[in-house]
Amino acid sequence: MKKMKKHGVLNKELNTVFASLGHTDTIVVADCGLPIPEGVTRIDLSVIKGFPSFLSVLDPILEELEIEAITIAEEMQAHNSAMYQEIQKRFANTTTHIVSHEQLKGMMKSAKAVIRTGEATPYANIILHSGVNF
């Protein structure tokens, strides 16, 4: 008998990456324009400009993973304040590293995966640092 998950993320590629994460490993949730370094696993969920949105992809991921820290670009606060506020709501009690957009792009080279959304607003990118739930 075949079984299907009852809840949570259904995407096979996402689940494979989630299951492979160890403490302090990172994944990136990215807008549709962020350049993804060669050699980093790319999970492209984008369908059209704006869909799926950054938050509609991020929120189910947060239900699945223990996040110890996040990294965002300092440019988000000035150039995408609405998204910055949404990030602040979700991660009020989480260590937040703020770096330049260029530094964030450099940090992506060591990510286990980059999850590309259809988000089309500036600097809607986040590095999630895996935690442990014990």
N, CA, C and O atoms as a GROMACS GRO file, in nm:
protein
  536
    1MET      N    1   0.083  -0.117   0.000
    1MET     CA    2   0.000   0.000   0.000
    1MET      C    3   0.089   0.125   0.000
    1MET      O    4   0.184   0.134   0.078
    2LYS      N    5   0.058   0.219  -0.087
    2LYS     CA    6   0.132   0.344  -0.091
    2LYS      C    7   0.076   0.440   0.013
    2LYS      O    8  -0.044   0.442   0.040
    3LYS      N    9   0.165   0.518   0.072
    3LYS     CA   10   0.123   0.614   0.173
    3LYS      C   11   0.154   0.754   0.125
    3LYS      O   12   0.250   0.776   0.050
    4MET      N   13   0.074   0.847   0.168
    4MET     CA   14   0.096   0.987   0.136
    4MET      C   15   0.099   1.064   0.267
    4MET      O   16   0.023   1.034   0.359
    5LYS      N   17   0.187   1.163   0.276
    5LYS     CA   18   0.194   1.246   0.396
    5LYS      C   19   0.058   1.308   0.422
    5LYS      O   20  -0.013   1.347   0.330
    6LYS      N   21   0.024   1.318   0.550
    6LYS     CA   22  -0.104   1.378   0.588
    6LYS      C   23  -0.096   1.528   0.601
    6LYS      O   24  -0.196   1.598   0.582
    7HIS      N   25   0.021   1.580   0.633
    7HIS     CA   26   0.034   1.724   0.653
    7HIS      C   27   0.178   1.766   0.632
    7HIS      O   28   0.267   1.682   0.615
    8GLY      N   29   0.200   1.895   0.633
    8GLY     CA   30   0.335   1.947   0.615
    8GLY      C   31   0.373   1.959   0.469
    8GLY      O   32   0.290   1.942   0.380
    9VAL      N   33   0.498   1.987   0.446
    9VAL     CA   34   0.551   2.007   0.311
    9VAL      C   35   0.544   1.875   0.235
    9VAL      O   36   0.588   1.771   0.285
   10LEU      N   37   0.491   1.880   0.115
   10LEU     CA   38   0.478   1.760   0.032
   10LEU      C   39   0.589   1.747  -0.072
   10LEU      O   40   0.614   1.637  -0.122
   11ASN      N   41   0.656   1.856  -0.105
   11ASN     CA   42   0.757   1.857  -0.209
   11ASN      C   43   0.873   1.764  -0.175
   11ASN      O   44   0.937   1.779  -0.071
   12LYS      N   45   0.898   1.668  -0.262
   12LYS     CA   46   1.002   1.567  -0.239
   12LYS      C   47   1.140   1.628  -0.223
   12LYS      O   48   1.214   1.591  -0.132
   13GLU      N   49   1.177   1.723  -0.310
   13GLU     CA   50   1.309   1.783  -0.304
   13GLU      C   51   1.329   1.861  -0.174
   13GLU      O   52   1.436   1.855  -0.113
   14LEU      N   53   1.225   1.934  -0.131
   14LEU     CA   54   1.234   2.006  -0.004
   14LEU      C   55   1.252   1.909   0.112
   14LEU      O   56   1.337   1.930   0.198
   15ASN      N   57   1.172   1.803   0.114
   15ASN     CA   58   1.181   1.706   0.223
   15ASN      C   59   1.318   1.637   0.227
   15ASN      O   60   1.370   1.609   0.335
   16THR      N   61   1.374   1.611   0.112
   16THR     CA   62   1.507   1.550   0.107
   16THR      C   63   1.610   1.642   0.170
   16THR      O   64   1.694   1.598   0.249
   17VAL      N   65   1.606   1.771   0.136
   17VAL     CA   66   1.699   1.867   0.194
   17VAL      C   67   1.674   1.880   0.344
   17VAL      O   68   1.769   1.880   0.422
   18PHE      N   69   1.549   1.892   0.385
   18PHE     CA   70   1.518   1.907   0.528
   18PHE      C   71   1.574   1.790   0.608
   18PHE      O   72   1.631   1.810   0.716
   19ALA      N   73   1.558   1.669   0.556
   19ALA     CA   74   1.604   1.550   0.627
   19ALA      C   75   1.757   1.544   0.634
   19ALA      O   76   1.812   1.476   0.721
   20SER      N   77   1.825   1.612   0.545
   20SER     CA   78   1.971   1.606   0.543
   20SER      C   79   2.037   1.713   0.630
   20SER      O   80   2.159   1.709   0.650
   21LEU      N   81   1.960   1.808   0.682
   21LEU     CA   82   2.019   1.918   0.758
   21LEU      C   83   2.070   1.874   0.894
   21LEU      O   84   2.006   1.797   0.964
   22GLY      N   85   2.188   1.924   0.929
   22GLY     CA   86   2.243   1.907   1.062
   22GLY      C   87   2.252   2.042   1.129
   22GLY      O   88   2.224   2.145   1.068
   23HIS      N   89   2.290   2.042   1.255
   23HIS     CA   90   2.301   2.165   1.332
   23HIS      C   91   2.395   2.263   1.262
   23HIS      O   92   2.506   2.227   1.226
   24THR      N   93   2.351   2.383   1.245
   24THR     CA   94   2.419   2.498   1.182
   24THR      C   95   2.423   2.494   1.029
   24THR      O   96   2.471   2.589   0.968
   25ASP      N   97   2.375   2.387   0.966
   25ASP     CA   98   2.364   2.388   0.820
   25ASP      C   99   2.269   2.500   0.779
   25ASP      O  100   2.185   2.543   0.859
   26THR      N  101   2.281   2.547   0.656
   26THR     CA  102   2.196   2.656   0.611
   26THR      C  103   2.123   2.621   0.482
   26THR      O  104   2.171   2.545   0.398
   27ILE      N  105   2.004   2.682   0.469
   27ILE     CA  106   1.931   2.683   0.344
   27ILE      C  107   1.888   2.828   0.320
   27ILE      O  108   1.882   2.908   0.413
   28VAL      N  109   1.860   2.859   0.195
   28VAL     CA  110   1.822   2.995   0.158
   28VAL      C  111   1.684   2.991   0.094
   28VAL      O  112   1.655   2.906   0.010
   29VAL      N  113   1.600   3.084   0.135
   29VAL     CA  114   1.474   3.108   0.065
   29VAL      C  115   1.495   3.240  -0.010
   29VAL      O  116   1.528   3.342   0.052
   30ALA      N  117   1.476   3.238  -0.142
   30ALA     CA  118   1.516   3.349  -0.226
   30ALA      C  119   1.403   3.400  -0.313
   30ALA      O  120   1.309   3.328  -0.346
   31ASP      N  121   1.416   3.528  -0.350
   31ASP     CA  122   1.325   3.584  -0.449
   31ASP      C  123   1.363   3.532  -0.586
   31ASP      O  124   1.461   3.458  -0.600
   32CYS      N  125   1.288   3.569  -0.687
   32CYS     CA  126   1.311   3.511  -0.820
   32CYS      C  127   1.433   3.568  -0.891
   32CYS      O  128   1.473   3.517  -0.995
   33GLY      N  129   1.493   3.674  -0.836
   33GLY     CA  130   1.606   3.735  -0.905
   33GLY      C  131   1.742   3.709  -0.845
   33GLY      O  132   1.844   3.746  -0.904
   34LEU      N  133   1.747   3.644  -0.729
   34LEU     CA  134   1.875   3.623  -0.663
   34LEU      C  135   1.960   3.523  -0.741
   34LEU      O  136   1.914   3.413  -0.771
   35PRO      N  137   2.084   3.559  -0.776
   35PRO     CA  138   2.169   3.464  -0.847
   35PRO      C  139   2.210   3.349  -0.755
   35PRO      O  140   2.251   3.370  -0.642
   36ILE      N  141   2.196   3.228  -0.806
   36ILE     CA  142   2.227   3.109  -0.727
   36ILE      C  143   2.362   3.056  -0.770
   36ILE      O  144   2.383   3.029  -0.888
   37PRO      N  145   2.455   3.041  -0.675
   37PRO     CA  146   2.590   2.995  -0.711
   37PRO      C  147   2.589   2.856  -0.774
   37PRO      O  148   2.508   2.770  -0.739
   38GLU      N  149   2.681   2.836  -0.867
   38GLU     CA  150   2.700   2.704  -0.927
   38GLU      C  151   2.736   2.605  -0.817
   38GLU      O  152   2.808   2.638  -0.723
   39GLY      N  153   2.684   2.484  -0.829
   39GLY     CA  154   2.719   2.379  -0.736
   39GLY      C  155   2.628   2.371  -0.613
   39GLY      O  156   2.636   2.274  -0.538
   40VAL      N  157   2.543   2.470  -0.592
   40VAL     CA  158   2.450   2.468  -0.479
   40VAL      C  159   2.317   2.411  -0.531
   40VAL      O  160   2.269   2.451  -0.637
   41THR      N  161   2.259   2.320  -0.455
   41THR     CA  162   2.131   2.262  -0.494
   41THR      C  163   2.027   2.371  -0.510
   41THR      O  164   2.009   2.455  -0.421
   42ARG      N  165   1.959   2.370  -0.622
   42ARG     CA  166   1.855   2.468  -0.652
   42ARG      C  167   1.721   2.396  -0.653
   42ARG      O  168   1.701   2.300  -0.727
   43ILE      N  169   1.629   2.444  -0.571
   43ILE     CA  170   1.492   2.394  -0.574
   43ILE      C  171   1.407   2.510  -0.622
   43ILE      O  172   1.379   2.603  -0.547
   44ASP      N  173   1.367   2.505  -0.747
   44ASP     CA  174   1.297   2.616  -0.810
   44ASP      C  175   1.147   2.594  -0.802
   44ASP      O  176   1.091   2.510  -0.872
   45LEU      N  177   1.084   2.671  -0.716
   45LEU     CA  178   0.938   2.663  -0.699
   45LEU      C  179   0.866   2.771  -0.777
   45LEU      O  180   0.743   2.772  -0.782
   46SER      N  181   0.940   2.863  -0.839
   46SER     CA  182   0.876   2.975  -0.908
   46SER      C  183   0.792   2.926  -1.025
   46SER      O  184   0.831   2.835  -1.099
   47VAL      N  185   0.677   2.988  -1.041
   47VAL     CA  186   0.587   2.955  -1.151
   47VAL      C  187   0.572   3.076  -1.242
   47VAL      O  188   0.596   3.068  -1.363
   48ILE      N  189   0.533   3.188  -1.182
   48ILE     CA  190   0.525   3.315  -1.252
   48ILE      C  191   0.575   3.423  -1.157
   48ILE      O  192   0.589   3.399  -1.037
   49LYS      N  193   0.601   3.541  -1.210
   49LYS     CA  194   0.645   3.652  -1.127
   49LYS      C  195   0.542   3.676  -1.017
   49LYS      O  196   0.425   3.703  -1.043
   50GLY      N  197   0.589   3.665  -0.892
   50GLY     CA  198   0.502   3.686  -0.777
   50GLY      C  199   0.442   3.560  -0.717
   50GLY      O  200   0.383   3.564  -0.609
   51PHE      N  201   0.457   3.445  -0.786
   51PHE     CA  202   0.395   3.322  -0.735
   51PHE      C  203   0.490   3.204  -0.749
   51PHE      O  204   0.548   3.183  -0.855
   52PRO      N  205   0.506   3.128  -0.641
   52PRO     CA  206   0.455   3.155  -0.508
   52PRO      C  207   0.533   3.268  -0.441
   52PRO      O  208   0.649   3.294  -0.474
   53SER      N  209   0.468   3.331  -0.347
   53SER     CA  210   0.533   3.441  -0.276
   53SER      C  211   0.637   3.388  -0.178
   53SER      O  212   0.636   3.271  -0.140
   54PHE      N  213   0.726   3.476  -0.140
   54PHE     CA  214   0.830   3.443  -0.043
   54PHE      C  215   0.770   3.390   0.087
   54PHE      O  216   0.812   3.285   0.136
   55LEU      N  217   0.673   3.462   0.142
   55LEU     CA  218   0.616   3.422   0.272
   55LEU      C  219   0.534   3.293   0.263
   55LEU      O  220   0.530   3.216   0.358
   56SER      N  221   0.469   3.269   0.147
   56SER     CA  222   0.391   3.145   0.134
   56SER      C  223   0.482   3.022   0.126
   56SER      O  224   0.436   2.911   0.152
   57VAL      N  225   0.608   3.042   0.092
   57VAL     CA  226   0.705   2.933   0.094
   57VAL      C  227   0.775   2.927   0.230
   57VAL      O  228   0.795   2.819   0.285
   58LEU      N  229   0.810   3.041   0.284
   58LEU     CA  230   0.881   3.045   0.413
   58LEU      C  231   0.798   2.986   0.526
   58LEU      O  232   0.850   2.907   0.605
   59ASP      N  233   0.671   3.022   0.536
   59ASP     CA  234   0.591   2.981   0.652
   59ASP      C  235   0.580   2.829   0.670
   59ASP      O  236   0.597   2.782   0.782
   60PRO      N  237   0.553   2.751   0.565
   60PRO     CA  238   0.551   2.606   0.586
   60PRO      C  239   0.688   2.548   0.622
   60PRO      O  240   0.697   2.447   0.692
   61ILE      N  241   0.794   2.611   0.572
   61ILE     CA  242   0.928   2.566   0.608
   61ILE      C  243   0.950   2.585   0.758
   61ILE      O  244   1.009   2.499   0.823
   62LEU      N  245   0.903   2.695   0.812
   62LEU     CA  246   0.918   2.722   0.955
   62LEU      C  247   0.841   2.623   1.041
   62LEU      O  248   0.877   2.600   1.156
   63GLU      N  249   0.736   2.564   0.986
   63GLU     CA  250   0.661   2.460   1.056
   63GLU      C  251   0.740   2.329   1.062
   63GLU      O  252   0.721   2.247   1.152
   64GLU      N  253   0.829   2.310   0.965
   64GLU     CA  254   0.904   2.185   0.952
   64GLU      C  255   1.038   2.186   1.025
   64GLU      O  256   1.081   2.083   1.077
   65LEU      N  257   1.104   2.303   1.031
   65LEU     CA  258   1.242   2.308   1.076
   65LEU      C  259   1.260   2.385   1.206
   65LEU      O  260   1.182   2.474   1.239
   66GLU      N  261   1.363   2.348   1.279
   66GLU     CA  262   1.408   2.422   1.397
   66GLU      C  263   1.512   2.522   1.347
   66GLU      O  264   1.617   2.483   1.296
   67ILE      N  265   1.484   2.650   1.362
   67ILE     CA  266   1.573   2.755   1.312
   67ILE      C  267   1.643   2.820   1.430
   67ILE      O  268   1.579   2.873   1.521
   68GLU      N  269   1.776   2.817   1.428
   68GLU     CA  270   1.857   2.873   1.535
   68GLU      C  271   1.889   3.021   1.512
   68GLU      O  272   1.897   3.099   1.607
   69ALA      N  273   1.906   3.058   1.386
   69ALA     CA  274   1.941   3.196   1.352
   69ALA      C  275   1.902   3.220   1.207
   69ALA      O  276   1.878   3.127   1.130
   70ILE      N  277   1.896   3.348   1.172
   70ILE     CA  278   1.870   3.387   1.034
   70ILE      C  279   1.973   3.491   0.991
   70ILE      O  280   2.034   3.558   1.074
   71THR      N  281   1.991   3.502   0.862
   71THR     CA  282   2.073   3.608   0.805
   71THR      C  283   1.991   3.675   0.695
   71THR      O  284   1.936   3.608   0.608
   72ILE      N  285   1.985   3.808   0.702
   72ILE     CA  286   1.917   3.886   0.599
   72ILE      C  287   2.009   4.000   0.556
   72ILE      O  288   2.106   4.033   0.624
   73ALA      N  289   1.977   4.059   0.443
   73ALA     CA  290   2.054   4.173   0.393
   73ALA      C  291   2.006   4.302   0.457
   73ALA      O  292   1.886   4.324   0.474
   74GLU      N  293   2.101   4.387   0.492
   74GLU     CA  294   2.067   4.516   0.552
   74GLU      C  295   1.980   4.600   0.459
   74GLU      O  296   1.902   4.683   0.505
   75GLU      N  297   1.993   4.580   0.329
   75GLU     CA  298   1.916   4.657   0.232
   75GLU      C  299   1.766   4.629   0.240
   75GLU      O  300   1.686   4.711   0.196
   76MET      N  301   1.727   4.515   0.297
   76MET     CA  302   1.585   4.483   0.308
   76MET      C  303   1.510   4.589   0.389
   76MET      O  304   1.400   4.629   0.351
   77GLN      N  305   1.568   4.634   0.497
   77GLN     CA  306   1.499   4.730   0.583
   77GLN      C  307   1.464   4.858   0.508
   77GLN      O  308   1.353   4.909   0.523
   78ALA      N  309   1.555   4.911   0.428
   78ALA     CA  310   1.531   5.036   0.357
   78ALA      C  311   1.451   5.018   0.228
   78ALA      O  312   1.371   5.105   0.192
   79HIS      N  313   1.471   4.905   0.158
   79HIS     CA  314   1.413   4.888   0.025
   79HIS      C  315   1.295   4.792   0.018
   79HIS      O  316   1.234   4.778  -0.088
   80ASN      N  317   1.264   4.726   0.128
   80ASN     CA  318   1.148   4.636   0.133
   80ASN      C  319   1.100   4.628   0.278
   80ASN      O  320   1.101   4.522   0.340
   81SER      N  321   1.060   4.743   0.330
   81SER     CA  322   1.026   4.751   0.473
   81SER      C  323   0.909   4.661   0.511
   81SER      O  324   0.906   4.610   0.623
   82ALA      N  325   0.814   4.639   0.421
   82ALA     CA  326   0.702   4.549   0.452
   82ALA      C  327   0.752   4.407   0.477
   82ALA      O  328   0.708   4.342   0.572
   83MET      N  329   0.843   4.360   0.393
   83MET     CA  330   0.898   4.225   0.412
   83MET      C  331   0.984   4.221   0.538
   83MET      O  332   0.981   4.123   0.612
   84TYR      N  333   1.060   4.326   0.562
   84TYR     CA  334   1.142   4.333   0.683
   84TYR      C  335   1.054   4.319   0.807
   84TYR      O  336   1.090   4.247   0.900
   85GLN      N  337   0.941   4.387   0.809
   85GLN     CA  338   0.849   4.377   0.923
   85GLN      C  339   0.794   4.235   0.939
   85GLN      O  340   0.780   4.185   1.050
   86GLU      N  341   0.762   4.171   0.828
   86GLU     CA  342   0.713   4.032   0.834
   86GLU      C  343   0.819   3.938   0.889
   86GLU      O  344   0.788   3.847   0.966
   87ILE      N  345   0.943   3.960   0.849
   87ILE     CA  346   1.054   3.878   0.901
   87ILE      C  347   1.068   3.901   1.051
   87ILE      O  348   1.086   3.806   1.127
   88GLN      N  349   1.061   4.026   1.093
   88GLN     CA  350   1.073   4.058   1.235
   88GLN      C  351   0.964   3.989   1.317
   88GLN      O  352   0.991   3.942   1.428
   89LYS      N  353   0.843   3.983   1.266
   89LYS     CA  354   0.732   3.915   1.336
   89LYS      C  355   0.763   3.767   1.354
   89LYS      O  356   0.741   3.712   1.462
   90ARG      N  357   0.812   3.704   1.251
   90ARG     CA  358   0.835   3.560   1.255
   90ARG      C  359   0.958   3.521   1.337
   90ARG      O  360   0.966   3.410   1.389
   91PHE      N  361   1.054   3.611   1.347
   91PHE     CA  362   1.181   3.576   1.410
   91PHE      C  363   1.216   3.669   1.527
   91PHE      O  364   1.333   3.696   1.551
   92ALA      N  365   1.116   3.716   1.598
   92ALA     CA  366   1.138   3.810   1.709
   92ALA      C  367   1.230   3.752   1.815
   92ALA      O  368   1.305   3.827   1.879
   93ASN      N  369   1.226   3.621   1.836
   93ASN     CA  370   1.307   3.557   1.940
   93ASN      C  371   1.420   3.472   1.883
   93ASN      O  372   1.467   3.379   1.948
   94THR      N  373   1.462   3.505   1.763
   94THR     CA  374   1.567   3.430   1.695
   94THR      C  375   1.685   3.521   1.668
   94THR      O  376   1.667   3.638   1.634
   95THR      N  377   1.806   3.470   1.684
   95THR     CA  378   1.925   3.548   1.653
   95THR      C  379   1.920   3.589   1.506
   95THR      O  380   1.899   3.506   1.418
   96THR      N  381   1.939   3.718   1.482
   96THR     CA  382   1.935   3.772   1.346
   96THR      C  383   2.068   3.835   1.312
   96THR      O  384   2.117   3.923   1.382
   97HIS      N  385   2.126   3.787   1.203
   97HIS     CA  386   2.250   3.844   1.150
   97HIS      C  387   2.212   3.932   1.032
   97HIS      O  388   2.139   3.889   0.942
   98ILE      N  389   2.261   4.055   1.033
   98ILE     CA  390   2.233   4.146   0.923
   98ILE      C  391   2.365   4.178   0.854
   98ILE      O  392   2.459   4.227   0.915
   99VAL      N  393   2.370   4.148   0.725
   99VAL     CA  394   2.491   4.165   0.644
   99VAL      C  395   2.454   4.240   0.517
   99VAL      O  396   2.335   4.260   0.489
  100SER      N  397   2.552   4.282   0.441
  100SER     CA  398   2.523   4.345   0.313
  100SER      C  399   2.469   4.239   0.216
  100SER      O  400   2.490   4.119   0.235
  101HIS      N  401   2.399   4.286   0.115
  101HIS     CA  402   2.346   4.195   0.014
  101HIS      C  403   2.458   4.117  -0.053
  101HIS      O  404   2.444   3.998  -0.082
  102GLU      N  405   2.570   4.183  -0.076
  102GLU     CA  406   2.685   4.115  -0.136
  102GLU      C  407   2.739   4.005  -0.045
  102GLU      O  408   2.775   3.898  -0.092
  103GLN      N  409   2.744   4.032   0.085
  103GLN     CA  410   2.790   3.930   0.180
  103GLN      C  411   2.693   3.812   0.181
  103GLN      O  412   2.735   3.696   0.184
  104LEU      N  413   2.563   3.841   0.179
  104LEU     CA  414   2.463   3.735   0.179
  104LEU      C  415   2.482   3.646   0.056
  104LEU      O  416   2.477   3.523   0.067
  105LYS      N  417   2.503   3.706  -0.060
  105LYS     CA  418   2.525   3.627  -0.181
  105LYS      C  419   2.649   3.539  -0.168
  105LYS      O  420   2.650   3.425  -0.215
  106GLY      N  421   2.752   3.590  -0.105
  106GLY     CA  422   2.873   3.510  -0.083
  106GLY      C  423   2.848   3.394   0.012
  106GLY      O  424   2.904   3.285  -0.007
  107MET      N  425   2.768   3.415   0.112
  107MET     CA  426   2.737   3.310   0.211
  107MET      C  427   2.656   3.197   0.150
  107MET      O  428   2.658   3.085   0.201
  108MET      N  429   2.586   3.224   0.041
  108MET     CA  430   2.503   3.122  -0.022
  108MET      C  431   2.584   3.005  -0.075
  108MET      O  432   2.531   2.895  -0.092
  109LYS      N  433   2.712   3.025  -0.102
  109LYS     CA  434   2.795   2.920  -0.158
  109LYS      C  435   2.805   2.798  -0.068
  109LYS      O  436   2.829   2.688  -0.115
  110SER      N  437   2.785   2.818   0.063
  110SER     CA  438   2.795   2.705   0.156
  110SER      C  439   2.658   2.652   0.198
  110SER      O  440   2.649   2.565   0.285
  111ALA      N  441   2.551   2.702   0.137
  111ALA     CA  442   2.416   2.655   0.170
  111ALA      C  443   2.393   2.514   0.115
  111ALA      O  444   2.445   2.477   0.010
  112LYS      N  445   2.314   2.437   0.189
  112LYS     CA  446   2.275   2.304   0.141
  112LYS      C  447   2.184   2.315   0.020
  112LYS      O  448   2.186   2.229  -0.069
  113ALA      N  449   2.102   2.423   0.016
  113ALA     CA  450   2.010   2.442  -0.096
  113ALA      C  451   1.962   2.587  -0.098
  113ALA      O  452   1.960   2.656   0.004
  114VAL      N  453   1.924   2.630  -0.217
  114VAL     CA  454   1.855   2.758  -0.235
  114VAL      C  455   1.717   2.726  -0.290
  114VAL      O  456   1.704   2.658  -0.392
  115ILE      N  457   1.616   2.775  -0.223
  115ILE     CA  458   1.477   2.754  -0.262
  115ILE      C  459   1.431   2.884  -0.330
  115ILE      O  460   1.415   2.987  -0.265
  116ARG      N  461   1.410   2.876  -0.459
  116ARG     CA  462   1.372   2.995  -0.538
  116ARG      C  463   1.220   3.006  -0.543
  116ARG      O  464   1.151   2.914  -0.584
  117THR      N  465   1.170   3.122  -0.501
  117THR     CA  466   1.027   3.150  -0.506
  117THR      C  467   0.999   3.240  -0.626
  117THR      O  468   1.090   3.276  -0.700
  118GLY      N  469   0.874   3.276  -0.643
  118GLY     CA  470   0.838   3.371  -0.748
  118GLY      C  471   0.837   3.515  -0.699
  118GLY      O  472   0.799   3.606  -0.773
  119GLU      N  473   0.879   3.536  -0.574
  119GLU     CA  474   0.877   3.670  -0.513
  119GLU      C  475   0.949   3.770  -0.602
  119GLU      O  476   1.060   3.743  -0.649
  120ALA      N  477   0.887   3.885  -0.623
  120ALA     CA  478   0.944   3.987  -0.710
  120ALA      C  479   0.952   4.122  -0.639
  120ALA      O  480   0.922   4.226  -0.697
  121THR      N  481   0.993   4.118  -0.511
  121THR     CA  482   1.018   4.241  -0.438
  121THR      C  483   1.166   4.240  -0.398
  121THR      O  484   1.225   4.134  -0.383
  122PRO      N  485   1.225   4.359  -0.380
  122PRO     CA  486   1.370   4.364  -0.357
  122PRO      C  487   1.414   4.305  -0.224
  122PRO      O  488   1.349   4.323  -0.121
  123TYR      N  489   1.525   4.235  -0.229
  123TYR     CA  490   1.595   4.183  -0.111
  123TYR      C  491   1.511   4.085  -0.027
  123TYR      O  492   1.533   4.074   0.093
  124ALA      N  493   1.417   4.017  -0.090
  124ALA     CA  494   1.336   3.918  -0.020
  124ALA      C  495   1.410   3.784  -0.021
  124ALA      O  496   1.373   3.691  -0.092
  125ASN      N  497   1.515   3.779   0.061
  125ASN     CA  498   1.601   3.661   0.070
  125ASN      C  499   1.637   3.641   0.216
  125ASN      O  500   1.653   3.737   0.291
  126ILE      N  501   1.650   3.515   0.256
  126ILE     CA  502   1.685   3.485   0.394
  126ILE      C  503   1.767   3.356   0.399
  126ILE      O  504   1.737   3.260   0.329
  127ILE      N  505   1.868   3.358   0.482
  127ILE     CA  506   1.942   3.236   0.511
  127ILE      C  507   1.891   3.184   0.643
  127ILE      O  508   1.892   3.256   0.743
  128LEU      N  509   1.847   3.059   0.644
  128LEU     CA  510   1.800   2.993   0.766
  128LEU      C  511   1.909   2.902   0.817
  128LEU      O  512   1.959   2.817   0.743
  129HIS      N  513   1.947   2.920   0.944
  129HIS     CA  514   2.051   2.840   1.009
  129HIS      C  515   1.982   2.733   1.092
  129HIS      O  516   1.908   2.764   1.185
  130SER      N  517   2.007   2.608   1.059
  130SER     CA  518   1.941   2.496   1.125
  130SER      C  519   1.982   2.485   1.272
  130SER      O  520   2.099   2.497   1.308
  131GLY      N  521   1.881   2.463   1.355
  131GLY     CA  522   1.904   2.440   1.497
  131GLY      C  523   1.879   2.295   1.531
  131GLY      O  524   1.867   2.210   1.442
  132VAL      N  525   1.870   2.267   1.659
  132VAL     CA  526   1.834   2.133   1.707
  132VAL      C  527   1.715   2.147   1.799
  132VAL      O  528   1.699   2.249   1.865
  133ASN      N  529   1.633   2.045   1.804
  133ASN     CA  530   1.511   2.054   1.886
  133ASN      C  531   1.523   1.978   2.017
  133ASN      O  532   1.424   1.931   2.072
  134PHE      N  533   1.643   1.967   2.067
  134PHE     CA  534   1.663   1.906   2.199
  134PHE      C  535   1.766   1.985   2.276
  134PHE      O  536   1.798   1.950   2.390
   0.00000   0.00000   0.00000
